[in-house]
Amino acid sequence: SQGDKKDRDKKQINRNLLELMIIDFNKIEELAFPGMNGGTGLMTVRMYNDEKYRIIPTTIHSGGSIGMHRQTSGDDMNYILSGIGRAICDGVEEELRPGVLHICPKGSEHSIINTGTEDLVLFTIVVAR
């Protein structure tokens, strides 16, 4: 029937959209940034960029930090997967541990420091606005 065809077409469109939204970070080259933004140590990432998002699985290795910088491209959201650290955003210090989401709004200044002996692993999303 006509209704069944519309349902099948709608499901196919949704399936196609979903396929377009899959990002396989295993296929993205890992990049290394020593002393990111004037910080210390090493940060490694696999970075996806488009006009709306930057999506970045990030590792700040033991002894490393991202130096203080202004967030100019959008809101920077960092979900902590493992490790411990601290973030300083506009002078306010926050503890970072697994399950915590640090948000640095566009226009703010922040730094992220790995304070532990293990890697600090983050899933970072920057939403352009």
N, CA, C and O of each residue as an XYZ file, in Angstrom:
516
protein
N       0.831     -1.191      0.000
C       0.000      0.000      0.000
C       0.872      1.249      0.000
O       2.078      1.186      0.238
N       0.241      2.375     -0.270
C       0.942      3.661     -0.326
C       1.549      4.016      1.039
O       2.663      4.535      1.113
N       0.799      3.729      2.126
C       1.297      4.008      3.483
C       2.531      3.193      3.827
O       3.466      3.705      4.443
N       2.536      1.906      3.426
C       3.699      1.050      3.674
C       4.931      1.557      2.938
O       6.037      1.549      3.478
N       4.727      2.005      1.683
C       5.843      2.527      0.892
C       6.413      3.777      1.549
O       7.632      3.938      1.616
N       5.549      4.664      2.035
C       6.016      5.877      2.720
C       6.816      5.520      3.968
O       7.852      6.125      4.245
N       6.330      4.534      4.719
C       7.050      4.095      5.928
C       8.421      3.531      5.568
O       9.414      3.835      6.228
N       8.474      2.694      4.500
C       9.758      2.132      4.067
C      10.702      3.237      3.613
O      11.886      3.218      3.949
N      10.185      4.206      2.849
C      11.014      5.320      2.383
C      11.536      6.143      3.562
O      12.701      6.539      3.580
N      10.679      6.396      4.534
C      11.078      7.165      5.708
C      12.162      6.427      6.493
O      13.127      7.046      6.943
N      12.013      5.114      6.661
C      13.017      4.326      7.370
C      14.348      4.347      6.627
O      15.406      4.434      7.251
N      14.299      4.268      5.285
C      15.527      4.296      4.497
C      16.210      5.649      4.633
O      17.431      5.711      4.771
N      15.442      6.731      4.596
C      16.025      8.072      4.772
C      16.679      8.177      6.135
O      17.807      8.658      6.244
N      15.983      7.730      7.187
C      16.554      7.773      8.537
C      17.819      6.936      8.625
O      18.786      7.343      9.269
N      17.824      5.761      7.980
C      18.999      4.901      7.971
C      20.162      5.600      7.270
O      21.296      5.545      7.746
N      19.886      6.256      6.143
C      20.932      6.978      5.416
C      21.495      8.119      6.259
O      22.707      8.330      6.286
N      20.620      8.857      6.949
C      21.094      9.939      7.812
C      21.972      9.402      8.923
O      23.012      9.984      9.231
N      21.566      8.301      9.523
C      22.334      7.705     10.599
C      23.720      7.303     10.104
O      24.714      7.516     10.797
N      23.786      6.724      8.914
C      25.079      6.327      8.359
C      25.980      7.532      8.158
O      27.193      7.435      8.343
N      25.399      8.674      7.778
C      26.187      9.878      7.569
C      26.722     10.432      8.889
O      27.681     11.203      8.892
N      26.122     10.052      9.990
C      26.509     10.608     11.276
C      27.508      9.730     12.023
O      27.941     10.098     13.115
N      27.877      8.606     11.477
C      28.847      7.731     12.140
C      30.254      8.261     11.866
O      30.631      8.516     10.723
N      31.011      8.417     12.940
C      32.403      8.844     12.830
C      33.261      7.712     13.390
O      33.173      7.394     14.576
N      34.073      7.117     12.559
C      34.943      6.024     12.999
C      36.311      6.609     13.321
O      37.132      6.823     12.429
N      36.550      6.868     14.608
C      37.810      7.467     15.025
C      38.994      6.533     14.808
O      40.139      6.987     14.788
N      38.740      5.242     14.646
C      39.819      4.296     14.343
C      40.449      4.585     12.993
O      41.591      4.200     12.743
N      39.704      5.268     12.113
C      40.206      5.581     10.776
C      40.820      6.976     10.701
O      41.292      7.389      9.641
N      40.817      7.704     11.814
C      41.375      9.054     11.851
C      42.768      8.990     12.464
O      42.966      8.381     13.515
N      43.717      9.616     11.808
C      45.109      9.595     12.261
C      45.248     10.249     13.638
O      44.667     11.302     13.901
N      46.020      9.612     14.501
C      46.314     10.205     15.802
C      47.379     11.281     15.628
O      48.395     11.071     14.965
N      47.126     12.436     16.237
C      48.065     13.551     16.191
C      48.611     13.794     17.585
O      47.904     13.589     18.572
N      49.864     14.231     17.679
C      50.501     14.524     18.954
C      50.816     16.009     19.034
O      51.350     16.593     18.091
N      50.479     16.618     20.175
C      50.727     18.036     20.406
C      51.515     18.204     21.705
O      50.937     18.147     22.790
N      52.830     18.409     21.600
C      53.594     18.692     22.818
C      53.328     20.130     23.270
O      53.293     21.041     22.443
N      53.143     20.337     24.566
C      52.980     21.681     25.112
C      51.804     22.443     24.522
O      51.952     23.614     24.171
N      50.651     21.819     24.404
C      49.470     22.439     23.778
C      49.113     23.770     24.441
O      48.932     23.831     25.657
N      49.014     24.815     23.658
C      48.682     26.163     24.138
C      49.585     26.618     25.284
O      49.137     27.279     26.221
N      50.852     26.258     25.192
C      51.801     26.663     26.227
C      51.774     25.776     27.460
O      52.368     26.114     28.483
N      51.086     24.643     27.367
C      51.038     23.707     28.493
C      52.289     22.866     28.561
O      53.312     23.191     27.959
N      52.194     21.779     29.304
C      53.352     20.900     29.503
C      53.059     19.524     28.939
O      51.905     19.175     28.689
N      54.104     18.749     28.741
C      53.939     17.355     28.354
C      53.294     17.171     26.994
O      53.409     18.019     26.109
N      52.613     16.044     26.848
C      52.100     15.632     25.551
C      50.597     15.387     25.593
O      50.071     14.817     26.549
N      49.920     15.829     24.542
C      48.509     15.544     24.336
C      48.377     14.848     22.982
O      48.965     15.294     21.997
N      47.606     13.750     22.927
C      47.333     13.090     21.656
C      45.832     13.100     21.408
O      45.031     13.019     22.339
N      45.464     13.201     20.120
C      44.058     13.325     19.743
C      43.802     12.610     18.426
O      44.721     12.352     17.649
N      42.548     12.299     18.196
C      42.017     11.928     16.881
C      40.886     12.921     16.658
O      39.888     12.891     17.378
N      41.029     13.797     15.675
C      40.173     14.963     15.569
C      39.243     14.908     14.357
O      39.680     14.698     13.226
N      37.948     15.101     14.626
C      36.957     15.254     13.563
C      36.516     16.710     13.569
O      36.140     17.244     14.613
N      36.559     17.355     12.404
C      36.143     18.758     12.274
C      35.167     18.907     11.127
O      35.368     18.339     10.054
N      34.105     19.674     11.354
C      33.288     20.167     10.250
C      32.804     21.554     10.627
O      33.282     22.127     11.606
N      31.865     22.104      9.871
C      31.448     23.486     10.113
C      30.650     23.656     11.408
O      30.500     24.780     11.886
N      30.142     22.578     11.979
C      29.330     22.672     13.192
C      30.032     22.154     14.436
O      29.773     22.636     15.539
N      30.922     21.173     14.272
C      31.476     20.468     15.422
C      32.968     20.232     15.279
O      33.506     20.131     14.176
N      33.617     20.149     16.430
C      34.922     19.511     16.549
C      34.708     18.425     17.589
O      34.313     18.717     18.718
N      34.960     17.200     17.228
C      34.765     16.074     18.135
C      36.116     15.390     18.267
O      36.701     14.940     17.283
N      36.605     15.320     19.519
C      38.012     14.993     19.707
C      38.222     14.044     20.892
O      38.223     14.494     22.037
N      38.398     12.761     20.648
C      38.910     11.914     21.728
C      40.332     12.398     22.061
O      41.197     12.448     21.186
N      40.558     12.746     23.309
C      41.783     13.432     23.727
C      42.437     12.679     24.877
O      41.756     12.209     25.789
N      43.746     12.570     24.830
C      44.509     12.029     25.957
C      45.564     13.049     26.344
O      46.415     13.423     25.537
N      45.493     13.498     27.604
C      46.559     14.322     28.170
C      47.387     13.352     29.002
O      46.938     12.847     30.031
N      48.583     13.109     28.543
C      49.427     12.099     29.173
C      49.923     12.585     30.533
O      49.922     13.782     30.818
N      50.345     11.633     31.363
C      50.812     11.934     32.713
C      51.836     13.067     32.679
O      52.771     13.055     31.877
N      51.642     14.041     33.561
C      52.540     15.198     33.609
C      52.193     16.282     32.611
O      52.882     17.300     32.545
N      51.134     16.089     31.829
C      50.798     17.023     30.778
C      49.669     17.975     31.153
O      48.924     17.756     32.109
N      49.574     19.033     30.366
C      48.494     19.999     30.540
C      48.243     20.733     29.222
O      49.100     20.789     28.340
N      47.054     21.284     29.125
C      46.716     22.224     28.055
C      46.786     23.600     28.698
O      46.086     23.867     29.676
N      47.620     24.469     28.159
C      47.808     25.791     28.751
C      46.554     26.662     28.658
O      45.631     26.373     27.895
N      46.545     27.730     29.451
C      45.427     28.658     29.492
C      45.227     29.278     28.104
O      46.168     29.790     27.498
N      43.997     29.221     27.618
C      43.677     29.794     26.314
C      42.209     30.216     26.294
O      41.392     29.701     27.057
N      41.890     31.157     25.413
C      40.511     31.628     25.259
C      39.783     30.710     24.285
O      40.319     30.356     23.235
N      38.569     30.332     24.639
C      37.746     29.465     23.797
C      37.002     30.355     22.805
O      36.023     31.008     23.167
N      37.466     30.381     21.554
C      36.910     31.324     20.575
C      35.937     30.704     19.581
O      35.114     31.416     19.005
N      36.014     29.390     19.367
C      35.224     28.787     18.293
C      33.839     28.322     18.729
O      32.953     28.149     17.892
N      33.645     28.117     20.025
C      32.356     27.624     20.501
C      32.487     27.107     21.916
O      33.549     27.205     22.531
N      31.405     26.557     22.427
C      31.425     25.959     23.759
C      32.247     24.674     23.716
O      32.036     23.826     22.849
N      33.175     24.535     24.644
C      34.083     23.390     24.704
C      33.622     22.488     25.844
O      33.667     22.880     27.010
N      33.175     21.270     25.500
C      32.670     20.325     26.496
C      33.619     19.138     26.562
O      33.921     18.516     25.543
N      34.087     18.826     27.770
C      35.077     17.770     27.977
C      34.534     16.758     28.974
O      34.433     17.049     30.166
N      34.184     15.572     28.489
C      33.676     14.502     29.339
C      34.853     13.615     29.726
O      35.581     13.131     28.858
N      35.039     13.402     31.012
C      36.187     12.646     31.503
C      35.861     11.150     31.496
O      34.912     10.705     32.143
N      36.669     10.382     30.750
C      36.511      8.936     30.664
C      37.361      8.211     31.692
O      36.906      7.246     32.306
N      38.600      8.670     31.887
C      39.477      8.051     32.883
C      40.564      9.035     33.273
O      40.840     10.005     32.567
N      41.175      8.757     34.418
C      42.221      9.629     34.936
C      41.635     10.708     35.831
O      40.421     10.809     36.010
N      42.538     11.514     36.389
C      42.109     12.631     37.230
C      42.870     13.879     36.816
O      43.964     13.808     36.256
N      42.271     15.011     37.102
C      42.912     16.273     36.768
C      42.125     17.436     37.322
O      41.260     17.278     38.184
N      42.444     18.605     36.808
C      41.665     19.780     37.178
C      41.580     20.712     35.983
O      42.456     20.745     35.119
N      40.507     21.455     35.966
C      40.297     22.480     34.953
C      40.201     23.811     35.670
O      39.677     23.898     36.780
N      40.703     24.831     35.034
C      40.539     26.194     35.528
C      39.831     26.949     34.418
O      40.359     27.072     33.313
N      38.641     27.455     34.706
C      37.853     28.183     33.712
C      37.469     29.533     34.306
O      36.753     29.601     35.305
N      37.948     30.601     33.687
C      37.699     31.964     34.166
C      38.020     32.097     35.656
O      37.289     32.743     36.406
N      39.134     31.469     36.072
C      39.605     31.591     37.443
C      38.994     30.608     38.428
O      39.425     30.550     39.579
N      37.997     29.829     38.003
C      37.344     28.864     38.888
C      37.950     27.487     38.631
O      37.993     27.016     37.495
N      38.421     26.847     39.714
C      39.054     25.538     39.594
C      38.018     24.440     39.802
O      37.183     24.516     40.703
N      38.086     23.411     38.946
C      37.158     22.281     39.021
C      37.948     20.980     39.045
O      38.955     20.852     38.347
N      37.499     20.014     39.844
C      38.109     18.690     39.875
C      37.587     17.881     38.692
O      36.391     17.903     38.403
N      38.470     17.176     38.017
C      38.085     16.313     36.905
C      38.322     14.863     37.299
O      39.400     14.510     37.778
N      37.317     14.031     37.097
C      37.390     12.595     37.368
C      36.379     11.913     36.449
O      35.517     12.589     35.887
N      36.461     10.609     36.284
C      35.539      9.919     35.381
C      34.070     10.240     35.710
O      33.651     10.233     36.867
N      33.316     10.518     34.653
C      31.900     10.825     34.786
C      31.596     12.300     34.898
O      30.426     12.682     34.911
N      32.625     13.153     34.979
C      32.440     14.604     35.098
C      32.521     15.237     33.707
O      33.330     14.830     32.874
N      31.675     16.230     33.473
C      31.703     17.009     32.235
C      32.108     18.434     32.570
O      31.410     19.123     33.313
N      33.233     18.875     32.027
C      33.710     20.257     32.187
C      33.265     21.025     30.945
O      33.547     20.612     29.820
N      32.565     22.146     31.151
C      32.116     22.977     30.039
C      32.785     24.341     30.152
O      32.688     25.012     31.180
N      33.459     24.735     29.087
C      34.051     26.064     28.999
C      33.286     26.816     27.910
O      33.452     26.518     26.727
N      32.448     27.789     28.292
C      31.657     28.508     27.291
C      32.528     29.339     26.343
O      33.623     29.773     26.703
N      32.032     29.543     25.159
C      32.710     30.391     24.177
C      33.018     31.740     24.820
O      32.167     32.326     25.490
N      34.234     32.225     24.611
C      34.663     33.503     25.165
C      35.388     33.380     26.490
O      36.040     34.330     26.923
N      35.290     32.222     27.149
C      35.956     32.006     28.430
C      37.388     31.542     28.212
O      37.761     31.118     27.118
N      38.188     31.629     29.279
C      39.554     31.118     29.249
C      39.634     29.892     30.140
O      39.078     29.866     31.238
N      40.342     28.866     29.645
C      40.494     27.680     30.479
C      41.786     26.945     30.209
O      42.456     27.147     29.196
N      42.110     26.078     31.165
C      43.274     25.213     31.104
C      42.848     23.877     31.700
O      41.987     23.831     32.579
N      43.451     22.790     31.222
C      43.179     21.460     31.775
C      44.519     20.821     32.123
O      45.440     20.786     31.308
N      44.606     20.318     33.353
C      45.854     19.762     33.862
C      45.631     18.322     34.306
O      44.687     18.036     35.042
N      46.494     17.419     33.861
C      46.484     16.048     34.349
C      47.248     16.043     35.666
O      48.458     16.266     35.684
N      46.543     15.789     36.771
C      47.183     15.788     38.095
C      47.506     14.378     38.577
O      48.056     14.210     39.665
N      47.176     13.371     37.789
C      47.390     11.992     38.196
C      48.638     11.387     37.602
O      49.399     12.052     36.899
N      48.837     10.115     37.893
C      49.985      9.383     37.351
C      49.612      8.603     36.090
O      50.488      8.090     35.393
N      48.321      8.515     35.799
C      47.823      7.844     34.588
C      47.391      8.903     33.572
O      47.310     10.087     33.897
N      47.117      8.470     32.349
C      46.602      9.388     31.332
C      45.244      9.935     31.751
O      44.447      9.233     32.372
N      44.988     11.194     31.406
C      43.680     11.816     31.560
C      43.019     11.728     30.191
O      43.459     12.368     29.236
N      41.948     10.922     30.103
C      41.309     10.662     28.814
C      39.958     11.380     28.792
O      39.114     11.177     29.665
N      39.778     12.216     27.782
C      38.586     13.048     27.647
C      37.910     12.771     26.307
O      38.554     12.344     25.349
N      36.632     13.016     26.257
C      35.921     13.057     24.979
C      35.447     14.506     24.856
O      34.564     14.948     25.590
N      36.043     15.228     23.925
C      35.805     16.659     23.784
C      34.914     16.934     22.587
O      35.119     16.402     21.496
N      33.913     17.784     22.822
C      33.050     18.254     21.741
C      33.002     19.774     21.812
O      32.675     20.346     22.852
N      33.327     20.418     20.706
C      33.205     21.866     20.598
C      32.081     22.137     19.611
O      32.129     21.718     18.454
N      31.059     22.853     20.098
C      29.910     23.184     19.272
C      30.047     24.639     18.826
O      30.064     25.550     19.654
N      30.144     24.848     17.523
C      30.288     26.208     16.989
C      29.015     26.999     17.248
O      27.905     26.492     17.088
N      29.198     28.245     17.649
C      28.051     29.144     17.794
C      28.494     30.571     17.639
O      27.674     31.485     17.727
